[in-house]
């Protein structure tokens, strides 16, 4: 933990990003709990929850390639601020979806919110090597993901309690405010060279060829087996992870009969597991050799899948919470370690396209997983769906282990950090 406090103390830019992240992501989870609880309260249908998640996934998939190209071409900081301001307006409009009979608005607004999101989420990943030194990069990545999952925990517990005690309107208003606060924090970032990627391929004849630029990013990923493998690991997790987005609501509302509070508690314990996993990954990351890192990924995914199967079959609410926490801890270990490798190895000119592509692939797979789980929920119990989801997710570890064993995951050159771009001093009030 001392490394986290030291980073926040000396790096003004990272401190501003981190402060905005806390408020913004707590607001996101207020929105998640409110939307899922509202959908179930008004329709009593798990399929509706699945359709809302699919309505989120499709725009995120469509936006991914656009976001990747623009983040590698334009000022990343400005795009992130624009994304936040757009999402603030959309978040406030959810108030009009509260009355029964307006479920269609949940689909439309959820889709609009997610279309704007990749411009921020991929942008934040892209600028991290610009605002952190090479020595701080693993710590900055660990703290970013630890914070993300801490806010899942806090936002889920508080979101569930807030909806139960004060209704849906407060959750949506807070979500809108959180985006405005995030935009203010991002506006405080300063580096000498700015936040536009320096690219040698932007000759005049390529200025208006966005598809060409996007496929260039795909070709780069294909040329780097490790980066491609990390992207495919995300896809493997999403085969079961998409179903989890629906199952958490079904287990809280239908299996254990605990309403919005139950949904919030399940998401909260998932967050606790993610926090624990992030702390473990931060500790072991610098000590692992490249070979040790790859073996750890295989083990983590096998633990994740097995724990998720146990969660789906747990006879009591308490045991289910323990299992989902263990499952998410394993996911967190793999996520932090994989992201650190990406940040170290992906060149600045490809960061936007690489991170947005992985996000797009993940959403595409999650959409299919959510759709299948939603349809299956009308014919099969959540416990059966959950068991199959866990099995699918665990196969990721098997394929990764095979690729490592056969020598298909060599370490690429270190290209992810340009230390001369980093500014670590400045206004101490942020």
TORTI-128507 format. One record per residue: residue in three letters; x, y, z of N, C-alpha, C in turn. Coordinates in steps of 0.001 Angstrom, whole numbers, padded with zeros to 6 digits, always signed. Layout:
// residues N
ALAXYZXYZXYZ ...
//
This chain:
// residues 430
UNK+000818-001219+000000+000000+000000+000000+000850+001267+000000 UNK+002058+001188+000600+002929+002354+000626+003263+002836-000781 UNK+003415+001874-001714+003725+002250-003101+002573+003040-003721 UNK+001346+002671-003384+000190+003398-003902+000174+004839-003389 UNK+000374+004996-002080+000361+006342-001495+001509+007183-002047 UNK+002668+006554-002243+003811+007293-002784+003523+007775-004200 UNK+002912+006920-005015+002558+007299-006384+001591+008477-006388 UNK+000553+008398-005561-000433+009474-005501+000189+010770-004988 UNK+001150+010648-004086+001765+011835-003523+002646+012593-004500 UNK+003343+011872-005375+004322+012550-006233+003845+012785-007666 UNK+002769+012131-008085+002347+012235-009481+001015+012959-009583 UNK+001076+014240-009901-000119+015078-009973-001118+014561-011010 UNK-000631+014191-012174-001520+013743-013246-002251+012457-012872 UNK-001504+011524-012320-002176+010278-011945-003171+010532-010820 UNK-002817+011415-009896-003717+011722-008775-005042+012293-009284 UNK-004983+013156-010289-006213+013724-010852-007055+012651-011524 UNK-006395+011783-012297-007116+010696-012970-007774+009777-011966 UNK-007040+009437-010924-007526+008509-009897-008707+009097-009128 UNK-008621+010393-008791-009710+011040-008053-011004+011020-008865 UNK-010906+011357-010143-012086+011312-010995-012619+009910-011159 UNK-011720+008938-011225-012127+007550-011385-013003+007084-010225 UNK-012621+007450-009012-013376+007000-007839-014835+007418-007934 UNK-015056+008713-008136-016423+009230-008145-017202+008705-009351 UNK-016550+008702-010515-017228+008284-011746-017679+006832-011672 UNK-016804+005957-011174-017143+004538-011195-018111+004137-010082 UNK-018100+004861-008969-019165+004652-007978-020509+004997-008617 UNK-020530+006101-009360-021759+006488-010054-022206+005456-011068 UNK-021253+004858-011787-021589+003805-012746-022335+002654-012073 UNK-021860+002279-010894-022483+001146-010213-023828+001499-009605 UNK-024025+002758-009221-025364+003208-008850-026313+002986-010029 UNK-025845+003360-011223-026668+003206-012420-026961+001739-012697 UNK-025932+000877-012606-026130-000542-012891-027200-001161-011987 UNK-027036-000961-010690-027986-001546-009747-029384-000988-009981 UNK-029474+000314-010202-030781+000941-010402-031464+000425-011663 UNK-030716+000322-012759-031308-000122-014022-031768-001575-013939 UNK-030915-002456-013427-031293-003867-013353-032451-004087-012382 UNK-032412-003410-011245-033492-003541-010278-034798-002993-010833 UNK-034728-001846-011523-035915-001245-012125-036518-002166-013178 UNK-035663-002758-014017-036150-003655-015059-036865-004863-014461 UNK-036273-005452-013423-036898-006621-012798-038170-006242-012045 UNK-038158-005078-011393-039343-004645-010643-040523-004389-011578 UNK-040251-003844-012764-041335-003489-013688-041774-004633-014582 UNK-040891-005621-014813-041222-006688-015773-041144-008100-015182 UNK-040397-008287-014093-040191-009608-013480-039649-010622-014493 UNK-038762-010149-015357-038243-011002-016431-036720-010919-016503 UNK-036064-012089-016385-034627-012139-016582-034244-011848-018020 UNK-035148-012151-018961-034878-011887-020367-034740-010386-020621 UNK-035520-009573-019913-035427-008128-020080-034050-007627-019643 UNK-033538-008178-018536-032192-007814-018090-031180-008162-019176 UNK-031354-009346-019781-030442-009757-020852-030531-008805-022034 UNK-031727-008383-022383-031904-007485-023518-031301-006105-023243 UNK-031390-005648-021997-030754-004374-021647-029248-004479-021798 UNK-028696-005595-021351-027251-005784-021462-026825-005902-022920 UNK-027644-006539-023731-027347-006622-025160-027462-005232-025792 UNK-028456-004455-025337-028603-003085-025830-027387-002241-025471 UNK-026704-002585-024387-025448-001911-024046-024299-002422-024910 UNK-024299-003712-025158-023161-004330-025833-023049-003906-027294 UNK-024161-003868-028008-024117-003582-029443-023496-002203-029726 UNK-023934-001124-029043-023281+000166-029299-021819+000185-028883 UNK-021482-000524-027794-020075-000566-027379-019220-001230-028453 UNK-019763-002273-029069-019054-002954-030154-018886-002017-031349 UNK-019964-001291-031680-019905-000378-032820-018941+000775-032567 UNK-018890+001238-031326-018050+002388-031007-016579+002028-030905 UNK-016265+000766-030592-014884+000377-030345-013909+000740-031454 UNK-014148+000316-032703-013223+000680-033785-013111+002185-033997 UNK-014238+002893-033871-014212+004353-034046-013358+004988-032954 UNK-013594+004555-031717-012833+005105-030593-011349+004827-030750 UNK-011006+003618-031167-009597+003266-031315-008878+004142-032318 UNK-009497+004349-033467-008876+005181-034509-008742+006626-034037 UNK-009806+007172-033441-009762+008567-033015-008785+008780-031857 UNK-008691+007820-030945-007762+007961-029818-006308+007925-030268 UNK-006037+007253-031384-004680+007231-031913-004413+008364-032904 UNK-005438+009191-033158-005293+010286-034116-005456+011656-033458 UNK-006403+011779-032528-006733+013070-031928-006197+013153-030500 UNK-006484+014257-029859-006061+014478-028470-006895+013585-027547 UNK-006242+012642-026885-006954+011670-026052-007649+012338-024873 UNK-007024+013312-024295-007612+014015-023148-008937+014672-023536 UNK-008967+015352-024674-010202+016025-025095-011309+015026-025404 UNK-010961+013910-026003-011968+012892-026284-012546+012316-024995 UNK-011706+012138-023996-012186+011622-022714-013142+012605-022048 UNK-012819+013890-022102-013706+014901-021518-015042+014929-022256 UNK-015004+014881-023582-016237+014871-024373-017084+013654-024035 UNK-016443+012505-023859-017167+011294-023471-017869+011483-022131 UNK-017172+012059-021156-017767+012281-019839-018966+013225-019906 UNK-018833+014321-020642-019922+015291-020719-021148+014691-021405 UNK-020901+013908-022444-022008+013250-023144-022716+012268-022228 UNK-021937+011494-021494-022535+010497-020599-023287+011148-019437 UNK-022865+012328-019005-023585+013023-017936-025016+013349-018362 UNK-025174+013823-019597-026509+014149-020102-027359+012884-020219 UNK-026777+011841-020769-027526+010588-020951-027942+010007-019605 UNK-027024+010026-018632-027326+009453-017317-028527+010140-016675 UNK-028632+011448-016836-029745+012180-016245-031078+011815-016895 UNK-031046+011457-018174-032275+011128-018889-032905+009820-018420 UNK-032147+008997-017688-032710+007747-017170-033889+008006-016232 UNK-033983+009194-015676-035102+009524-014784-036437+009315-015496 UNK-036461+009581-016805-037710+009448-017561-038096+007989-017807 UNK-037198+007042-017484-037500+005620-017697-038052+004949-016451 UNK-038239+005694-015374-038659+005081-014108-040094+004571-014129 UNK-041069+005306-014647-042451+004813-014579-042637+003485-015320 UNK-043513+002605-014834-043795+001349-015553-044273+001637-016975 UNK-043902+000745-017887-044295+000904-019274-043269+001628-020118 UNK-042169+002057-019508-041132+002759-020267-039826+001968-020312 UNK-039950+000656-020283-038749-000186-020329-037949+000065-021600 UNK-038622+000423-022678-037923+000674-023944-036870+001774-023788 UNK-037129+002733-022884-036160+003799-022665-034874+003272-022019 UNK-035008+002227-021199-033818+001620-020604-032909+001059-021687 UNK-033519+000475-022732-032718-000042-023851-032003+001100-024578 UNK-032747+002140-024913-032193+003242-025708-031093+003974-024949 UNK-031356+004325-023707-030394+005100-022935-029179+004263-022547 UNK-029393+002992-022246-028256+002123-021937-027332+002013-023146 UNK-027933+001903-024329-027134+001833-025544-026360+003111-025798 UNK-027015+004247-025609-026347+005531-025826-025191+005731-024840 UNK-025409+005337-023585-024376+005470-022573-023144+004643-022934 UNK-023373+003446-023414-022253+002567-023734-021560+002951-025026 UNK-022260+003591-025956-021590+004049-027175-020529+005095-026846 UNK-020809+005929-025862-019861+006980-025495-018724+006471-024610 UNK-018887+005305-024003-017933+004848-022992-016548+004468-023512 UNK-016404+003738-024649-015062+003337-025088-014113+004504-025333 UNK-014653+005675-025662-013793+006837-025879-013086+007240-024582 UNK-013725+006933-023450-013098+007232-022169-012277+006051-021654 UNK-012857+004853-021631-012176+003721-021003-010899+003340-021753 UNK-010959+003285-023074-009752+002994-023849-008778+004165-023795 UNK-009316+005379-023700-008452+006549-023572-007678+006537-022274 UNK-008332+006157-021186-007648+006116-019895-006515+005099-019912 UNK-006762+003948-020508-005691+002953-020620-004562+003468-021506 UNK-004911+004183-022556-003908+004659-023506-002978+005713-022923 UNK-003498+006544-022018-002661+007626-021486-001863+007198-020264 UNK-002128+006023-019715-001446+005640-018480+000076+005617-018622 UNK+000637+005050-019713+002097+005108-019834+002637+006522-020058 UNK+001774+007447-020441+002202+008833-020629+002301+009576-019304 UNK+001486+009198-018324+001484+009921-017047+002183+009148-015937 UNK+002717+007960-016245+003446+007185-015237+004813+006797-015791 UNK+005826+006839-014949+007155+006423-015376+007208+004914-015545 UNK+008265+004461-016191+008436+003023-016393+008417+002268-015068 UNK+009078+002813-014058+009134+002138-012757+007795+002157-012040 UNK+006952+003145-012332+005656+003268-011660+004518+002600-012411 UNK+004771+002101-013610+003675+001665-014469+002887+000508-013866 UNK+003571-000495-013328+002852-001626-012719+002041-001159-011518 UNK+002608-000266-010701+001880+000251-009541+000667+001055-009987 UNK+000843+001900-011005-000275+002712-011503-001380+001826-012071 UNK-001008+000806-012833-001994-000116-013380-002711-000862-012269 UNK-001949-001341-011274-002557-002086-010161-003545-001203-009403 UNK-003146+000044-009123-004031+000933-008375-005263+001309-009191 UNK-005092+001498-010500-006244+001819-011348-007275+000696-011308 UNK-006814-000542-011447-007758-001655-011433-008276-001934-010023 UNK-007417-001780-009013-007870-001928-007631-008970-000918-007319 UNK-008783+000307-007778-009790+001339-007558-011078+001021-008300 UNK-010938+000538-009536-012110+000169-010320-012954-000854-009578 UNK-012301-001835-009002-013042-002897-008328-013476-002501-006926 UNK-012747-001579-006305-013207-001042-005024-014498-000272-005214 UNK-014581+000472-006314-015796+001232-006571-016956+000319-006948 UNK-016652-000850-007530-017713-001840-007751-018313-002241-006414 UNK-017443-002495-005451-017903-002910-004126-018695-001795-003455 UNK-018103-000612-003377-018760+000511-002701-020042+000907-003429 UNK-019923+001040-004762-021080+001456-005542-022207+000455-005513 UNK-021864-000848-005471-022907-001877-005440-023634-001891-004105 UNK-022874-001873-003013-023506-001833-001692-024353-000572-001528 UNK-023747+000592-001834-024463+001848-001669-025605+001986-002675 UNK-025366+001500-003914-026419+001586-004922-027637+000774-004545 UNK-027400-000455-004075-028522-001293-003646-029278-000673-002491 UNK-028541-000165-001490-029185+000457-000336-029901+001743-000730 UNK-029278+002530-001643-029875+003793-002061-031188+003577-002805 UNK-031175+002629-003732-032397+002341-004488-033491+001845-003552 UNK-033105+000984-002611-034085+000423-001677-034655+001503-000763 UNK-033809+002473-000358-034261+003469+000608-034763+004771+000021 UNK-034210+005168-001143-034526+006495-001676-035077+006474-003102 UNK-035143+005307-003713-035696+005231-005054-034640+005384-006139 UNK-035098+005332-007380-034196+005293-008528-033648+006665-008927 UNK-034409+007716-008678-034026+009036-009185-032677+009482-008635 UNK-032452+009279-007334-031194+009704-006733-030006+009009-007377 UNK-030153+007717-007685-029062+006961-008310-028697+007551-009667 UNK-029701+007917-010459-029434+008451-011787-028837+009867-011722 UNK-029290+010674-010783-028739+012019-010617-027274+011938-010193 UNK-026974+011055-009251-025587+010921-008797-024685+010438-009930 UNK-025188+009531-010757-024402+009038-011885-024054+010189-012842 UNK-025025+011063-013098-024769+012217-013978-023713+013143-013367 UNK-023841+013415-012073-022849+014266-011402-021456+013635-011463 UNK-021380+012327-011329-020075+011666-011298-019321+011851-012614 UNK-020027+011869-013723-019372+012096-015014-018854+013533-015127 UNK-019610+014481-014616-019155+015869-014637-017889+016037-013798 UNK-017859+015379-012650-016675+015462-011792-015465+014831-012474 UNK-015686+013711-013144-014598+013050-013868-014056+013964-014971 UNK-014936+014625-015705-014492+015530-016776-013632+016654-016208 UNK-014016+017183-015058-013216+018237-014413-011817+017718-014070 UNK-011749+016506-013513-010454+015949-013121-009558+015710-014337 UNK-010121+015186-015412-009322+014941-016617-008835+016259-017212 UNK-009623+017316-017073-009211+018626-017606-007969+019155-016896 UNK-007638+018611-015745-006471+019066-014976-005170+018405-015416 UNK-005231+017422-016305-004023+016714-016711-003123+017606-017559 UNK-001809+017515-017317-000828+018291-018069+000428+017457-018310 UNK+000826+017352-019572+002146+016819-019914+002714+017713-021013 UNK+004017+017781-021088+004662+018731-021995+004296+018484-023449 UNK+004252+017223-023854+003998+016913-025266+002524+016705-025575 UNK+001670+016834-024589+000252+016652-024827-000149+015189-024877 UNK-001394+014934-025268-001951+013590-025231-002323+013061-026615 UNK-001700+013610-027623-001899+013101-028978-000737+012163-029315 UNK-001046+010971-029835+000001+010022-030197+000808+010553-031370 UNK+002133+010458-031270+003001+010845-032381+003109+009668-033333 UNK+002654+009882-034569+002602+008786-035530+003278+009180-036825 UNK+004050+008239-037341+004762+008481-038598+003925+008099-039818 UNK+002782+007438-039583+001995+006932-040715+000862+007866-041117 UNK+000802+009086-040552-000292+009983-040878+000067+010902-042042 UNK+000507+010310-043129+000734+011078-044348-000605+011545-044891 UNK-000571+012539-045765-001812+013159-046227-002728+012167-046922 UNK-002148+011163-047607-002997+010223-048326-003691+009238-047405 UNK-003388+009281-046098-004021+008350-045168-004954+009043-044184 UNK-005125+010351-044326-005878+011096-043330-007334+010647-043268 UNK-007912+010294-044379-009331+009939-044399-009544+008446-044632 UNK-008697+007604-044008-008847+006160-044190-008952+005471-042834 UNK-010051+005704-042107-010172+005146-040761-010158+003620-040737 UNK-010809+002969-041734-010813+001508-041725-009403+000965-041933 UNK-008637+001612-042797-007255+001209-043006-006465+001320-041698 UNK-006680+002409-040970-005965+002578-039707-006374+001521-038692 UNK-007663+001202-038652-008121+000189-037693-007518-001177-038025 UNK-007512-001544-039298-006941-002842-039675-005430-002875-039452 UNK-004779-001713-039509-003363-001657-039155-003157-002082-037705 UNK-004074-001657-036849-004013-002068-035453-004192-003565-035301 UNK-005108-004136-036094-005306-005587-036057-004068-006323-036542 UNK-003431-005778-037581-002210-006412-038083-001092-006358-037046 UNK-001030-005233-036321-000029-005163-035255-000285-006250-034208 UNK-001541-006414-033784-001858-007428-032779-001523-008827-033290 UNK-001811-009068-034556-001517-010382-035126-000006-010633-035161 UNK+000780-009589-035317+002230-009746-035390+002860-009962-034017 UNK+002100-009719-032943+002599-009880-031579+001773-010947-030877 UNK+002232-012196-030853+001428-013287-030270+000989-013027-028833 UNK+001842-012389-028028+001457-012140-026641+000269-011194-026566 UNK+000318-010091-027306-000778-009117-027274-002055-009730-027822 UNK-001945-010505-028886-003114-011202-029415-003646-012206-028397 UNK-002735-012930-027750-003152-013915-026758-003882-013278-025595 UNK-003422-012116-025136-004103-011420-024048-005507-011014-024476 UNK-005642-010562-025725-006969-010230-026234-007885-011439-026269 UNK-007350-012581-026676-008167-013804-026745-008510-014331-025364 UNK-007640-014087-024379-007967-014453-022999-009206-013697-022539 UNK-009279-012416-022891-010458-011625-022540-011710-012199-023192 UNK-011575-012646-024425-012705-013274-025119-013129-014553-024404 UNK-012139-015360-023995-012457-016602-023295-013187-016354-021993 UNK-012733-015342-021238-013447-015014-019993-014882-014591-020299 UNK-015071-013818-021361-016387-013257-021667-017405-014319-022061 UNK-016952-015515-022486-017919-016563-022813-018800-016909-021622 UNK-018228-016842-020423-019025-017033-019217-019311-015743-018495 UNK-018429-014752-018671-018587-013482-017980-019825-012710-018407 UNK-020221-012855-019658-021431-012185-020101-022656-012697-019366 UNK-022743-014012-019232-023869-014604-018506-023905-014127-017068 UNK-022722-013894-016483-022667-013451-015086-023402-012132-014890 UNK-023400-011257-015902-024068-009967-015775-025563-010151-015525 UNK-026118-011215-016076-027530-011519-015871-027719-012326-014597 UNK-026836-013289-014378-027004-014219-013268-026934-013543-011909 UNK-026099-012509-011766-026030-011825-010480-027401-011275-010091 UNK-028093-010703-011062-029433-010178-010787-030414-011297-010483 UNK-030333-012384-011256-031255-013507-011045-031008-014194-009713 UNK-029748-014361-009327-029457-015004-008047-029912-014129-006880 UNK-029704-012812-006976-030127-011939-005889-031634-011827-005780 UNK-032316-011759-006928-033757-011509-006940-034579-012782-006875 UNK-034158-013824-007599-035006-015013-007781-034519-016211-006972 UNK-033226-016508-007040-032716-017696-006349-032725-017504-004840 UNK-032201-016354-004369-032096-016139-002926-033151-015167-002381 UNK-033992-014612-003262-035153-013805-002861-034766-012632-001955 UNK-033757-011859-002365-033294-010752-001538-033416-009393-002231 UNK-034068-009324-003380-034369-008065-004035-033141-007271-004437 UNK-033307-005929-004536-032216-005067-004984-031039-005099-004010 UNK-031330-005284-002720-030252-005374-001734-029413-006627-001999 UNK-030073-007734-002319-029355-008972-002627-028487-008840-003861 UNK-029009-008173-004890-028216-007939-006103-026978-007115-005752 UNK-027201-006056-004960-026077-005211-004572-025042-005957-003753 UNK-025484-006851-002869-024542-007605-002031-023710-008564-002878 UNK-024331-009230-003843-023572-010144-004711-022528-009371-005504 UNK-022936-008255-006107-021968-007434-006829-020891-006916-005879 UNK-021297-006594-004653-020340-006091-003679-019288-007122-003308 UNK-019703-008376-003082-018733-009419-002754-017860-009764-003959 UNK-018438-009656-005150-017594-009812-006339-016513-008741-006344 UNK-016884-007529-005948-015914-006447-005863-014853-006692-004808 UNK-015257-007253-003665-014285-007578-002615-013246-008567-003144 UNK-013704-009562-003887-012777-010517-004486-011826-009848-005464 UNK-012352-008937-006271-011514-008229-007234-010458-007378-006532 UNK-010849-006740-005443-009892-005936-004677-008766-006819-004148 UNK-009141-007950-003539-008136-008861-002987-007197-009362-004082 UNK-007764-009706-005238-006947-010187-006342-005999-009129-006864 UNK-006463-007880-006914-005603-006791-007387-004425-006573-006448 UNK-004677-006682-005147-003593-006528-004174-002566-007644-004342 UNK-003052-008872-004520-002143-010002-004733-001314-009799-005999 UNK-001977-009384-007085-001267-009183-008353-000221-008080-008233 UNK-000560-007013-007497+000413-005936-007304+001654-006444-006570 UNK+001442-007323-005586+002566-007844-004809+003424-008795-005629 UNK+002796-009699-006370+003572-010743-007045+004083-010317-008413 UNK+003436-009303-009034+003806-008911-010386+005285-008628-010581 UNK+005895-007747-009764+007322-007444-009966+008241-008630-009701 UNK+007752-009627-008978+008598-010765-008626+008524-011897-009644 UNK+007558-011840-010534+007364-012931-011488+008274-012764-012700 UNK+008898-013850-013112+009562-013862-014412+008493-013879-015492 UNK+008894-013683-016744+007909-013723-017823+007251-015094-017897 UNK+008043-016150-017710+007480-017503-017696+006545-017711-016517 UNK+006904-017166-015353+006043-017282-014182+004734-016549-014371 UNK+004799-015394-015033+003562-014648-015341+002617-015500-016178 UNK+003135-016137-017196+002266-016913-018087+001660-018114-017359 UNK+002432-018754-016483+001880-019879-015716+000800-019401-014738 UNK+001005-018239-014176+000027-017691-013229-001318-017439-013905 UNK-001287-016987-015148-002540-016735-015872-003349-018022-016016 UNK-002697-019110-016366-003397-020392-016503-004047-020810-015193 UNK-003286-020725-014114-003801-021135-012807-004975-020264-012384 UNK-004850-018953-012602-005903-018026-012186-007221-018331-012884 UNK-007177-018636-014178-008427-018896-014891-009059-020220-014495 UNK-008261-021200-014155-008818-022463-013685-009497-022288-012327 UNK-008872-021507-011448-009490-021214-010147-010791-020445-010339 UNK-010749-019468-011234-011953-018672-011501-013115-019551-011948 UNK-012879-020417-012934-013962-021251-013453-014522-022195-012406 UNK-013643-022843-011645-014091-023786-010622-014905-023068-009539 UNK-014443-021900-009127-015150-021154-008080-016511-020676-008562 UNK-016591-020330-009845-017876-019873-010364-018889-021010-010433 UNK-018408-022194-010778-019305-023358-010757-019822-023586-009347 UNK-018939-023488-008349-019353-023670-006955-020347-022586-006535 UNK-020139-021360-006991-021093-020278-006709-022481-020642-007228 UNK-022524-021167-008429-023823-021472-009041-024579-022566-008302 UNK-023855-023418-007584-024503-024540-006908-024603-024344-005395 UNK-024121-023223-004878-024088-023003-003427-025497-023060-002830 UNK-025693-023847-001760-027037-023972-001173-027444-022776-000322 UNK-026464-021979+000131-026784-020834+000982-026228-019549+000379 UNK-026831-018443+000750-026405-017142+000255-024975-016835+000687 UNK-024640-017162+001932-023303-016889+002442-022223-017627+001682 UNK-022441-018914+001413-021449-019689+000669-021324-019179-000761 UNK-022433-018775-001345-022385-018218-002704-021516-016964-002744 UNK-021613-016127-001716-020819-014903-001674-019328-015213-001573 UNK-018976-016211-000773-017567-016597-000646-017026-017096-001986 UNK-017805-017918-002668-017360-018484-003948-017204-017416-005023 UNK-018151-016477-005079-018044-015452-006122-016875-014525-005825 UNK-016573-014299-004552-015417-013478-004211-014119-014153-004650 UNK-014012-015469-004433-012819-016210-004848-012685-016213-006366 UNK-013806-016393-007046-013798-016386-008511-013276-015060-009049 UNK-013783-013972-008488-013378-012657-008978-011952-012303-008565 UNK-011473-012841-007451-010078-012614-007065-009136-013186-008120 UNK-009462-014374-008615-008635-014996-009653-008677-014187-010946 UNK-009855-013671-011297-009981-012827-012487-009116-011577-012345 UNK-009117-010985-011151-008352-009767-010926-006857-009994-011084 UNK-006358-011109-010577-004935-011414-010715-004545-011444-012184 UNK-005318-012155-012983-005000-012256-014413-005149-010913-015112 UNK-006164-010138-014747-006404-008862-015411-005271-007871-015159 UNK-004838-007744-013899-003766-006798-013578-002474-007205-014274 UNK-002136-008487-014209-000885-008945-014823-000923-008777-016338 UNK-002057-009093-016968-002162-008941-018421-002086-007481-018848 UNK-002769-006603-018112-002738-005194-018471-001337-004612-018320 UNK-000620-005024-017293+000754-004547-017127+001617-004941-018314 UNK+001414-006147-018818+002171-006582-019995+001804-005745-021219 UNK+000535-005451-021393+000121-004617-022523+000713-003218-022432 UNK+000663-002638-021249+001186-001285-021081+002676-001221-021346 UNK+003400-002280-021028+004846-002301-021249+005211-002504-022716 UNK+004383-003253-023437+004803-003725-024756+004117-003047-025941 UNK+002938-002444-025751+002222-001846-026890+002769-000441-027157 UNK+003233-000150-028375+003730+001194-028707+002631+002243-028597 UNK+003019+003457-028292+002071+004548-028100+001140+004714-029295 UNK+001653+004590-030500+000840+004839-031694-000266+003815-031895 UNK-000189+002663-031208-001214+001627-031365-002089+001458-030126 UNK-001820+002189-029049-002523+001924-027795-004040+002040-027926 UNK-004507+003139-028527-005951+003329-028646-006618+002194-029377 UNK-006020+001774-030489-006622+000705-031283-006539-000645-030583 UNK-005437-000913-029908-005312-002200-029217-006315-002301-028070 UNK-006360-001277-027206-007257-001353-026051-008723-001344-026476 UNK-009066-000550-027482-010460-000532-027932-010829-001831-028636 UNK-009876-002450-029337-010162-003715-030010-010433-004821-028995 UNK-009601-004898-027968-009830-005912-026928-011180-005669-026254 UNK-011495-004403-025998-012786-004083-025392-013938-004480-026316 UNK-013775-004253-027622-014809-004619-028584-014995-006132-028645 UNK-013893-006868-028732-013983-008331-028752-014691-008852-027501 UNK-014332-008256-026362-014943-008697-025104-016442-008453-025114 UNK-016851-007264-025569-018276-006947-025614-019020-007843-026604 UNK-018412-008136-027736-019065-009016-028711-019341-010383-028102 UNK-018339-010925-027416-018506-012240-026812-019500-012182-025658 UNK-019408-011123-024868-020356-010979-023764-021784-010863-024275 UNK-021959-010173-025398-023302-010031-025955-023887-011397-026306 UNK-023082-012230-026955-023555-013573-027284-023852-014369-026018 UNK-022945-014263-025040-023129-014979-023779-024387-014507-023051 UNK-024597-013183-023027-025781-012638-022373-027061-013065-023094 UNK-027018-013033-024425-028201-013430-025186-028573-014878-024947 UNK-027570-015749-024971-027832-017173-024733-028336-017399-023314 UNK-027691-016721-022347-028113-016883-020953-029525-016350-020740 UNK-029847-015221-021383-031174-014659-021241-032245-015579-021805 UNK-031981-016134-022984-032932-017090-023560-033021-018354-022717 UNK-031877-018809-022246-031865-020023-021434-032610-019830-020116 UNK-032640-018582-019607-033291-018331-018320-034792-018570-018373 UNK-035363-018600-019583-036796-018884-019702-037079-020381-019711 UNK-036009-021208-019796-036194-022658-019865-035388-023422-018819 UNK-034304-022813-018321-033441-023509-017376-033235-022645-016132 UNK-032853-023291-015035-032654-022559-013788-031343-021777-013842 UNK-031255-020685-013074-030002-019930-013018-028820-020786-012586 UNK-029053-021795-011769-027957-022642-011303-027335-023442-012460 UNK-028143-023940-013339-027633-024688-014490-026849-023760-015419 UNK-027405-022590-015688-026722-021620-016558-025392-021210-015947 UNK-025382-020996-014637-024161-020598-013956-023073-021653-014033 UNK-023446-022913-013906-022452-023993-013973-021788-024036-015347 UNK-022582-023919-016399-022008-023924-017747-021148-022685-017989 UNK-021540-021564-017426-020749-020337-017574-019363-020508-016958 UNK-019307-021124-015784-018030-021358-015132-017132-022279-015921 UNK-017721-023309-016496-016941-024253-017304-016359-023557-018527 UNK-017167-022749-019198-016691-022041-020388-015536-021092-020053 UNK-015670-020346-018959-014618-019407-018589-013306-020113-018258 UNK-013388-021275-017635-012169-021971-017219-011395-022543-018395 UNK-012060-022755-019537-011339-023287-020703-010271-022312-021192 UNK-010431-021025-020858-009418-020034-021227-008050-020415-020685 UNK-008015-020854-019439-006755-021247-018823-006103-022415-019535 UNK-006917-023333-020019-006385-024521-020706-005730-024114-022021 UNK-006401-023275-022798-005842-022862-024090-004600-021993-023913 UNK-004608-021127-022899-003434-020302-022625-002250-021189-022249 UNK-002505-022188-021400-001429-023109-020984-000866-023860-022182 UNK-001735-024267-023101-001280-024969-024311-000398-024057-025161 UNK-000832-022799-025346-000044-021859-026146+001314-021611-025506 UNK+001343-021497-024192+002609-021282-023491+003506-022513-023604 UNK+002938-023692-023409+003698-024944-023445+004342-025179-024806 UNK+003651-024775-025868+004150-024998-027229+004984-023825-027753 UNK+005304-022859-026895+006183-021761-027280+005554-020708-028154 UNK+004244-020568-028094+003554-019609-028957+003371-018221-028335 UNK+003933-017993-027135+003760-016705-026471+005114-016105-026083 UNK+005974-015809-027052+007264-015192-026720+007072-013760-026243 UNK+008064-013254-025509+007978-011891-024999+008413-010901-026080 UNK+007557-009903-026397+007943-008885-027388+008849-007826-026769 UNK+009316-006902-027593+010182-005827-027114+009397-004878-026211 UNK+010110-004243-025272+009499-003241-024397+009359-001930-025152 UNK+008111-001517-025383+007879-000290-026155+006806+000592-025542 UNK+006283+000228-024397+005080+000894-023903+005268+002189-023164 UNK+006510+002546-022769+006684+003730-021931+007644+004708-022561 UNK+007219+005963-022644+008106+007038-023065+008302+007956-021872 UNK+009365+007727-021121+009515+008436-019854+009679+009935-020037 UNK+010125+010381-021203+010281+011816-021384+008944+012531-021463 UNK+007837+011776-021686+006514+012390-021747+005918+012620-020360 UNK+006552+012081-019316+005921+012038-018004+006226+013296-017202 UNK+005196+013861-016626+005363+014979-015706+004812+014552-014357 UNK+005634+014546-013335+005197+013997-012057+005029+015074-010996 UNK+005318+016323-011295+005188+017372-010304+004097+018346-010752 UNK+003668+019174-009851+002681+020188-010230+001840+020596-009039 UNK+000630+021070-009338-000289+021581-008331-000610+020493-007317 UNK-000227+020664-006030-000474+019632-005039-001883+019606-004509 UNK-002766+020464-005007-004117+020522-004470-005041+019508-005096 UNK-004630+018862-006191-005528+017925-006879-005639+016635-006079 
//
